[in-house]
C-alpha cells in the first residue's frame, strides 16, 4: 500500500459538483492499494498515521499528533499512486490491486483509522473526484509498505 499524507488546514472532495467530504485541520490521505496487499499493510499504516506527530506544539516543534489538535481525516482512494513510469510515456497501472480488492482494503483501512477514534471522511471509490486543499507547512509524507 502507498499513502501520501498531506497536513492540511482544510480540504474537501467533490463528485459531480457535490461536496461529499470536508474537513478542517487534519490529514488528506491519498490511498493506493497494490496487488498483493493485505490487512497487515492497512493495519500498519493506520497505526503509523494515528501516532504521527507532525503538528506544532507551543514551541513550534512538530510534536503533537492529530488527536491533540482535534484533527480529522479525508481519505481518498487513488490507484494512480501505483503507476509504473519506467517504460514509455504512458503510465502502467498493472501493480494496482483489482478494483474489488482495492475497495475492500480501502474501506478496511478507513475502519482501522476509525478504530483509533479518528473522524474519517471519504471520497467516492472509482469516481472522478475533485480534491481541494490547503496544505499546511507544506507537510507531505509518503508511506509505502513495498520494501523491495
N, C-alpha and C positions, 0 to 999 in steps of 0.2 A: 504494500500500500504506500501511497505517497500522499502527503498532506502539506499544502502550502498554507501557513498560518500568517495572517496579517493582523496586527494590533490596530484597532480602529476606534475612532471617536463616534462614528455612526456608519451604518450600512443598510442597504435594502436590496431585495431581489424582486424583479418584476417579470411576469409572464403575461403576454397578451395585454399589455398596458395596465395590468392589475398588480398591485403590490401584494406579494404572498408571504413575505418575511421581512421584518425590520427590527434592527437593534440600535442601541446607543453604544456606549463604551463596551468593548469586548473584543472578540475574535471573529474574523471571517476565515472559515476553513474551506479551502478548495480540496476536495477529496477524490483521489483516483484509486480505483481498485484494479490490481493486476491479476492476471491469470495465475492461479495457484495460491492466492491469498486466502487466509482462514480467519476464524475468530481470534486466533492468537495475535495476529498483527493488529487487528482492531482493538483488542484489549490493551495491548502495549501502547498504542498511540493515544487512546483515550486517557490512560493513566498518566502518560508523559504530559499531555496537553493540560489536563486538570491541575497538575502540580507546577506547571511552568511559571516562573517568577519573572515577568518582564514589565510589570507596571511599577512606576516610580514611587518610592517612599518619600517621606518628608525631606530627606536629604538629597533627593533627585537620583537615587540609585535604583536600578532595576532589582527590586527586592520583594514585590508584592505579587500574589497570584490573582487570578480572575475573581475568586470569591471575595477577596479583601477589598475589591473596588466595585463590588456588586455588578460585575460584568456579565454579558450574555454572549451567546454563540450564534452565528449564522453559518450553517453548514451547506455547502453547495457541491453536488456531485459533478466531477469534471474528468471524464475519461481521457481528454486530450493531454493530461499530465503524463500519461504513459506513452506519448508519441516517441517514435524512433525516427530520428532525422539523419541517421548516418549515411543513408544512400539517397541520392537524388534530392529533389526539391519538394517533393510531396511527402508529408509525414505518413508513417505507417502506424496503425493502432493495434497491431496483432498482439501486443503484450497486455492489452486491456482484457479484463475479465469479460465473459459473456454477460450481456445485459441482465439476465435473470439473477445470476450470481452476484454481479456488481450491486444491484439494487438490494439484495438480501444483506450483503455485508455493509453497505452504506447505511441502511436502516439499523442494523445491529450496532454499528459504530456510534450512531447518534443516540441509541438507547443506552449504550455504555456511558456516554458523556452525561446523559440524564441521571444515570445511576450515581454519579458524583454530585448530584444536586445542581447541575448546570442547567440553565434555561436555554434550550436549543430551538432556534427557528430553522426551517429547512427550505431549500429551493425545491423545484419540481424535477424529479429524476427524468432524464431524457428530453426535457423540454428545452426550447430555445429561451434562455434567460438573459436578462439584463441586470448586471450587478453593479451597483454604485456604492462607493465607499470613500471615507476619508481616513487614509492610513495615518496613524499616529506615530511619529518618530522621524522617518518611517521605520517601522519594525516589521520585517518579514523573515520568517523562519521556515525552512523546508525540513520535513521529516520524511525519511524514506526507509522502509523496512527491508529493502533489497540490499543485501550486504555482499553481492557478488563482485 
